């Protein structure tokens, strides 16, 4: 049987033709419109002759270039670059501490030499000028290193993030270090010539901002070990520095206001003496003036300056004496604490009407603690406030060998010994004190850790409740 199948292509053509036959004149199908739009775009591109593609590439290249410029102008970009290339320096590392000591030595040099150059020497080019420029360069390097040095925040957390370090240093010490580093005198002298004597003296005053780094020197001494001794050294250094500044300022006034009709104290030295003699004379009289002595000023300028220094010296002397007294007391804090407690206890038992022998025993107890710097029960109570692991290690180190020598605990486990020694409490008993009487109910066990059989013996047992 022969069958004929319709041609699908012909059928589609007939169908589309039939559909379009019902459309109004001028109607264009969607596919035809899309093809027409594609041909229009292609013809437009061919009309430009490929120039549109070149223009778009050039614009994209310019946009990428400006993006790179804007990115490099952003400080965060350089922080990220530094984080990848330069390491973060630990503030307590040996290298950083050695660098800080070097900077502090240079600060001390500036504290001495800058006022001396202002008050006595002339700021003319000398052999020390290259050294001064080298010091300025080291201060500039120190600013860069501070941007890569970690710091400890108020929560005692070590911050090692470069972005936070840069922000913290910029907010705190950057401006001070920058002002103390820029050589203002060299910048002014580079654009000036034929300066007079007075102008040269005023130019030397531009070196005084270098003294701002003295603040960091004092803070560094506070953080060093042996803070009490460092604070005393800081006070003595500060007292000597203030006297040095007063002497230099005094001689600066002499240089600026010197005249033939005005008498000065420096005129009594003589014109043939050297600069060092003038300095020693001014330093001695300044130191004496600060502690209240009179230097017999010879004109109104010296009298006015003497009044100012006397007022400054009175305040300064009170601060120095008060701080030194406090530091001397703090050098033996154990004795100060026992003396304070002894006064309170003795006043209390006297008020209660205790007999004199009992008062003497209390006095002997505190004298023993003070003489041998014994921490007493309060000191051991503070040790118990340490972290558990730390207190456990201290207790084991102190009492484990003593407990192991007792036959009752020889065969016990280490865990039991550890828990036992952590419950021991240190007590001090003087000669003649009763620790335990025969027949008393035993609620405590004592281990005698230190004792003597002589007439002035003291027993220091550890008690286990």
SULSULMO-V79019 format. One record per backbone hydrogen bond with DSSP energy under -1.0 kcal/mol. NH is the residue of the N-H (numbers start at 1). CO is the residue of the C=O. If there is no record, write none. Layout:
nh->NH co->CO
nh->NH co->CO
This chain:
nh->11 co->7
nh->12 co->8
nh->13 co->9
nh->14 co->10
nh->15 co->11
nh->16 co->12
nh->17 co->13
nh->18 co->14
nh->19 co->15
nh->20 co->16
nh->21 co->17
nh->27 co->24
nh->33 co->29
nh->34 co->30
nh->35 co->31
nh->36 co->32
nh->37 co->33
nh->38 co->34
nh->39 co->35
nh->40 co->36
nh->41 co->37
nh->42 co->38
nh->43 co->39
nh->44 co->40
nh->45 co->41
nh->46 co->42
nh->47 co->43
nh->48 co->44
nh->50 co->45
nh->51 co->48
nh->54 co->50
nh->55 co->51
nh->56 co->52
nh->57 co->53
nh->58 co->54
nh->59 co->55
nh->60 co->56
nh->61 co->57
nh->62 co->58
nh->63 co->59
nh->64 co->60
nh->65 co->61
nh->66 co->62
nh->67 co->63
nh->68 co->64
nh->69 co->65
nh->70 co->66
nh->71 co->67
nh->72 co->68
nh->73 co->69
nh->77 co->74
nh->79 co->75
nh->80 co->76
nh->81 co->77
nh->82 co->78
nh->83 co->79
nh->84 co->80
nh->85 co->81
nh->86 co->82
nh->89 co->148
nh->93 co->90
nh->97 co->93
nh->98 co->94
nh->99 co->95
nh->100 co->96
nh->101 co->97
nh->102 co->98
nh->103 co->99
nh->104 co->100
nh->105 co->101
nh->106 co->102
nh->107 co->103
nh->108 co->104
nh->109 co->105
nh->110 co->106
nh->111 co->107
nh->112 co->108
nh->113 co->109
nh->114 co->110
nh->116 co->112
nh->117 co->113
nh->118 co->114
nh->119 co->115
nh->120 co->116
nh->121 co->116
nh->124 co->122
nh->129 co->126
nh->132 co->128
nh->133 co->129
nh->134 co->130
nh->135 co->131
nh->136 co->132
nh->137 co->133
nh->138 co->134
nh->139 co->135
nh->140 co->136
nh->141 co->137
nh->142 co->138
nh->143 co->139
nh->144 co->140
nh->145 co->141
nh->146 co->142
nh->148 co->145
nh->150 co->89
nh->151 co->159
nh->153 co->157
nh->156 co->153
nh->159 co->151
nh->165 co->161
nh->166 co->162
nh->167 co->163
nh->168 co->164
nh->169 co->165
nh->170 co->166
nh->171 co->167
nh->172 co->168
nh->174 co->169
nh->177 co->173
nh->178 co->174
nh->179 co->175
nh->180 co->176
nh->182 co->178
nh->184 co->182
nh->187 co->183
nh->188 co->184
nh->189 co->185
nh->190 co->186
nh->200 co->196
nh->201 co->197
nh->202 co->198
nh->203 co->199
nh->204 co->200
nh->206 co->203
nh->207 co->204
nh->208 co->205
nh->210 co->207
nh->211 co->208
nh->212 co->209
nh->213 co->210
nh->214 co->211
nh->215 co->212
nh->217 co->213
nh->218 co->214
nh->219 co->215
nh->220 co->216
nh->221 co->217
nh->222 co->218
nh->223 co->219
nh->230 co->226
nh->231 co->227
nh->232 co->228
nh->233 co->229
nh->234 co->230
nh->235 co->231
nh->236 co->232
nh->237 co->233
nh->238 co->234
nh->239 co->235
nh->240 co->236
nh->241 co->237
nh->242 co->238
nh->243 co->239
nh->244 co->240
nh->245 co->241
nh->246 co->242
nh->247 co->243
nh->248 co->244
nh->249 co->245
nh->250 co->246
nh->251 co->247
nh->252 co->248
nh->253 co->249
nh->254 co->250
nh->255 co->251
nh->256 co->252
nh->257 co->253
nh->267 co->264
nh->268 co->265
nh->269 co->266
nh->278 co->274
nh->279 co->275
nh->280 co->276
nh->281 co->277
nh->282 co->278
nh->283 co->279
nh->284 co->280
nh->285 co->281
nh->286 co->282
nh->287 co->283
nh->288 co->284
nh->289 co->285
nh->290 co->286
nh->291 co->287
nh->292 co->289
nh->293 co->288
nh->303 co->299
nh->304 co->300
nh->305 co->301
nh->306 co->302
nh->307 co->303
nh->308 co->304
nh->309 co->305
nh->310 co->306
nh->311 co->307
nh->312 co->308
nh->313 co->309
nh->314 co->310
nh->315 co->311
nh->316 co->312
nh->317 co->313
nh->318 co->314
nh->319 co->315
nh->320 co->316
nh->321 co->317
nh->322 co->318
nh->323 co->319
nh->324 co->320
nh->325 co->321
nh->326 co->322
nh->327 co->323
nh->328 co->324
nh->329 co->325
nh->330 co->326
nh->331 co->327
nh->336 co->332
nh->337 co->333
nh->338 co->334
nh->339 co->335
nh->340 co->336
nh->341 co->337
nh->342 co->338
nh->343 co->339
nh->344 co->340
nh->345 co->341
nh->346 co->342
nh->347 co->343
nh->348 co->344
nh->349 co->345
nh->350 co->346
nh->351 co->347
nh->352 co->348
nh->354 co->349
nh->359 co->355
nh->360 co->356
nh->361 co->357
nh->362 co->358
nh->363 co->359
nh->364 co->360
nh->365 co->361
nh->366 co->362
nh->367 co->363
nh->368 co->364
nh->369 co->365
nh->370 co->366
nh->371 co->367
nh->372 co->368
nh->374 co->369
nh->379 co->375
nh->380 co->376
nh->381 co->377
nh->382 co->378
nh->383 co->379
nh->384 co->380
nh->385 co->382
nh->386 co->383
nh->391 co->387
nh->392 co->388
nh->393 co->389
nh->394 co->390
nh->395 co->391
nh->396 co->392
nh->397 co->393
nh->398 co->394
nh->399 co->395
nh->400 co->396
nh->403 co->399
nh->404 co->400
nh->406 co->403
nh->409 co->406
nh->410 co->407
nh->417 co->413
nh->418 co->414
nh->419 co->415
nh->420 co->416
nh->421 co->417
nh->422 co->418
nh->423 co->420
nh->424 co->421
nh->425 co->463
nh->427 co->461
nh->429 co->459
nh->433 co->430
nh->440 co->437
nh->445 co->464
nh->447 co->462
nh->449 co->460
nh->457 co->454
nh->459 co->429
nh->460 co->450
nh->462 co->447
nh->463 co->425
nh->464 co->445
